[in-house]
Every structure is written in C-alpha cells, then in structure tokens.
Amino acid sequence: MPSEAIDPAWINWIRVSPKYITVQLIGWAIFTVVALAVLSVPLALLLTGVWPDFPAWLAWLLSVGTLVARIWIGLLIPRQVRAIGYAERDEDLLIRRGLFFQRVMVVPYGRMQYVDVAVGPLERAFGLCSVKLHTASPQTNASIPGVPAAEGARLREQLSDRGQARLAGL
Amino acid sequence: MTVPGSTGQDPPQGRGPDAPGDVLPASQGVPLTPDPTGIWHRVHPVSPLVRGWIAVAAIAYFFGRDWFETVFRGEEFWGLSGGRAVWTVLIVAGVVLLLLAGFFLSWWFTRYQVTDDHVRVNSGVLFRQHRQARLDRVQAIDVIQPLLARIFGLAELKFEVADAGESAVRLAYLPLASAQELRATILARAAGLTSAPGHAQEPVPEAPEQQILAVPGSRIVGAALLSGTTVFLVIMLIAAGLSTFVFDAAFGPALLLPAAFGVAAGYWSTFSTGYNFRAAVSPDGIRLRYGLLETRAQTVPPGRVQAVEIMQSPLWRFKGWYRMRVNVAGYGVSTENSGARTTLLPVGTQQEVMQMLALVLPDPGTEDPFTVFAAGLDGIADTEQNDGGASDDGFVTSPRRVRWLSWLTWRRNGFAVTGTALLARGGRLWRSLAVVPHERTQSIALHQGPLARRLRVADLRLHTTTGPVTPVVYQIDADTARRLFDEQASRAAAARRRSLPERWLEARSEATPDALSGPGSEPATGRPAGHQPQQEAQQPQQDGHHPEQESHHGG
C-alpha cells in the first residue's frame, strides 16, 4: 500500500495478517445475513400478501438498500484491513488505520500504562489476536487487530520492556 | 487493651497488620503529625451526623409533621392517646438509638494513618475496606467544607490519585485545623521532604503561600449575567411572548416556570461556585479557594496540570473576560459541583489569565510569552495569506483553501509551539486556546477525512487525561501537520526526559538542603507561629525556577 499524505516519512509499516481479512469477512457475512433477514420481513410479508398495505417502495428499499450497503462494506474490508499498520520506533509506537477517515497515532512507550492482548473465538481459530495499548488518556484508542499470536506475544513483551525502560510519570 | 479513651469495646477485627499501633480519637488533641510507630487516627465523632443529617432530618420531619398537625387541629395525637404513648416513645427511641449505633459503628471502624510513604484508610462495619495510597502519587488534595460542616468547624479531606474517578482517600470529617495540617503533612511527604529523626513528632508547617488574584464578587455576578444562561433566558422569553401572541393562549407561565427554575439554577451555580474565588501559589503548588455555602480549598502540586484551556463566550468579549479550565488526572470529568473543580479561573481579565498561565507553565519557552498567548486568545489571521497557512504572530493557521469549508473559523484555527508547550487555538464566536505542556502529552493522532484529503489538510489531536480540555488543532496544511506530528513526538519525548521528578521538591532540597526542609533543619523550640511563613515567603519566587533551569542545563 502506498504511503498516504499524513503518514510520517520513512516508515515501514508492519501490516496485520491477511488472515484477518477472512476473520472480518466471516463476521461481516454473519451480520449481513442477520440484518438482511430482519430488514426483509416487510418485503416477505408484502409478497406473501399478509400485509398488503405496506408501501411497496419502502419494503424494496429496505431490502435492496441493506444488501447494496452491506456489499459495499464487504468490498471495502480487504482494503481496510490492508490499511491497518504499525511501526516500532525508538521512542514510540506508530499505528495507522482507515481508508476514507485515516488516522495515524503515536504512542510513546513511556506513556503506556498497560498492554492488553485479547483473543476472540474467530480470531483464535485463525491464530490471531488483538493488541491494545492503554495510556492515561481515554482518547488513546490504540488497538492493533489481527496480529498473529506469536507476533502479539512478542509485541506485548517488547512493549512492556520498552515501557519499563522509558517509564515516565503522568 | 491498649486503647486509651475507648469504651472498653475491642474492635473485633480490622486492626490489620498494624495492630500494635495505638488508636487515638482525633478529638484528643491533633495527633496528625508524623507517626513512625503507625498510630491510627479516627475522624471527628460528629462526622457521621454531618454526613447523615438527611436521615436525621427525614425522621424529625416524619414524626414532627404528624405531631404538629394534630396539635394544631386541636386533636389528640394518635400516638399519645389511649396508653400508646409508651410504645410511641419506645419506637422513636429505638429508631434514634439504632441510628446513633450505626453512626457510632461507622465512626468507630473508620481509621486512618499517614506514614512516610502511604496514607491508609480502613472503613466499613460489615464489609471492611482497607485502602492504601502512595503519597508521591498524589495528583491533588481538596479540603472541602459543606455548610453543615462549616457550622461545626469541620472539613473533609480528599486525596486524589490518577484514576480519574472517585477519590482515593476521603476523610470526612476532621477539625479544620487538623485537615489543613494533614494536607501540609501529606504534601510535604509527597514532595520528598523527610522529617529528620528526632523531630518526627513535630508538625509540618503549612507551606508559605502568596495570593495571586482574587475575583471580585461583582465580576462573578456580571459573568453570570453575561453567560449562556442569559442567552437561553432571552430565547425563552421571546418564545413565550410569541406563543402568547400567536395562539392567544396563556402558554407563557407554563413555558416560563421550568425555564425560570433552570435559569435560576444556572445563575446560582455560577455565583455560588465562583464566589470569593482566590488563587495562590506555594511551593506545594497552586491553591484555589472558592465557594459561597460550601467552601473548597484545592491544592494542585507542581507538574500535575495536564492541559489548560482558556475560553471566551461571545458576550464576555465586551468585558474582555476569560474562563480557564484544567485537566488534572485525579479530577476526571466528575460533574460534581457543576465542573467547578476543574475550573482554574471562573472569570478573569487577560492579565489574570496570564498570571494563572505563569503558574501552570512556569517556563513559557518563548522570548515574548505575552504576545504569543495574547495572539492565542484574541488573534486572528489576515485574510490575505499564502496557501500554506501563514504565520500570524507565531500561530500557523488553516490554509486559505479551506475558507469555504470553515468560513468562520479558518483564520482562528491554528497552533503555535513554544519550547515547553503546544498551543492550539480555535473558535470564532466561542474562542478557545488549549495549552498542553510537551511532557504531559500522552499520545498524538493525525486525522484526515475524505474532504480534508481533497483540501490537503489534517487535524492533529493531542490526547491528555480525562477532563474538560480536549486539545485539537483543526485543519492545518497536511505537510505542516505531518511535520508537527513528527516534531511533537520527539519534543514530548525530550521533555519527558527532563521533566520534574514526581516528588517535586526532591531536586531542590538536594541543591539547598536547608532551605525548605522544614522542621528537620532547625531546632523547633518555641518558634513563633508568624515567624516561619514570613521567613520562607521569599523562597517561592527565588526557588520557583530552580528545577526548570537545572533540568534545562541537564537536558
């Protein structure tokens, strides 16, 4: 992926595992099926004649609109996952994400309060985990999803070590 | 049984690991000074009553109303007729006894201790709670006196650590003098001053302080009258007038009554929390005192302010007034006292704002701080400027190409960097300036949406601890933003390396061991009470810049 306008220069982003695309797609598929089933109830009732008074355009809009929106979101998932990246520098960790709404965040090691490694059932099936950094600020939303489990463990140890070495007060 | 003055009732458990320590009721003298043997103290015996006065009042109201009503109707009180008097008295006495017993137990089981490193509090009757907080982790100390406590001459002491939630330690209530002395003790220990052996039983004198400003009552009234509440009132009046006129119905009162309550509450909270506001500085940090019915004295030690924001609402511009709010890790965003706790200055002139800024940011990091900060408060860029976002008295603003997107604010939105802090200004009608010291930056993020990408601009957000201030630099040129992002990260790292130690007097007392180490440095025999503060009053100004200077040379 080419470097974006707001990325700092000379950064080699470490991308998250491509398997995370599959994880995201499975989640996306489940949600899409549920959303479609719920939002297609008016259309089903209309077509079966149970509720003939329901405005037809609204019923069609609900179903087709949901389908189009979900497909659009699904098509974006691979690119969104590929847009997630992190880079370890001497003093801090850089995290970027987002396609349309991009964000680059720098978290100094000395500012980390603790590091979370979380694994959900889908992620575990694919050998992935999520690493999340916490600082004293609740606005620091620094999570790296879709990291291979071994890399996640390495990252956690590395971050804790560096955090200890550069520990500062608040 | 080693408990002097006790009623012969041994506390069953909860003496904890420090059992050998004696338990002294706080009412016996003021034994709050260093206690190397680990003496436990109790809060003032009246405190449960002061805290639970609502229960007492409710019971009194419940019984009193019935009794009064029947008496005034000339009937015989039900409870006292037909031989039921005994039972009534017994029930009332039982309830009162239960209440008193509850009060007594909660008082009996609440004990606290201040050691060289920790403050410990044990509380709870059935569910015991032992809490311990490190003194050098203190973020702020409040001494609060609600109205009832003021009548009894009592005060509550709140000890805040950086969890942005409830107070770590709340001691309610102590005699006011004890609370102040305890605050001085805690702050001295937290600052890294250790009492010399042999003088351990000496009380730590209150750090000398110097008043910086006092907000006159008339200005508080003016600030309330010119606040957003008035705008709301005017809108409500117009709406009520229109509805009466148009619908020819008396909607007015129905609409106005709730609004009037809201407006009155708004005015009242502005007035009562800003009343008698005074700010002072001492080696222990910034002292704020305010309050009409409930008075508060807040102490924020040096280096605990995470971010400052200076705001001006449109009506205040006529008077040139500003409001200052701070992020302090221990305060969080609690709405307690309608945000008065996080208010550094409820209403002040530009000069007073500069004075308070000087306290928060002792080293502004520029040659001409007044110009830079004034530009942040009131400055606005010229219409004619180049496309990169021109420098306007030290501020870099949004480039000209975003003018159709944020036509009102593009000349205000901007940032300036000094040697010690980042200044983010914004807002045209509601002007604001956020100041974040470099060493207090938690993390930094660059944001860019699709529209911003077309315009080649980005937002820079600085993350600080929970609080009312969220510093954001809006819509600056993307290249500038990227450079600022990189530079700010390294500036913050460099500033962290030379920042003040958490025990803020430690560096200083190493340099001048006798200057401020208090009772340990001189024989404390019959020292006149007024003598000490005067003698040390000159110290803060001289010493105030020592750590910074040292650390700059060192870093």
Interface residues (C-beta under 8 A of the other chain):
Chain A: E4 A5 I6 D7 P8 A9 E91 D92 F100 F101 Q102 R103 V104 M105 V106 V107 P108 G110 R111 T135 A136 S137 P138 Q139 T140 A142 R166 A168 G169 L170
Chain B: Q139 A162 A164 G303 R304 Q306 A329 E439 R440 T441 Q442 S443 I444 A445 L446 H447 Q448 G449 P450 R453 R456 A458 R461 H463 T464 T465 T466 T470 A478 A481 R482 F485 D486 A489 S490 A492 A493 R496 S499 E502
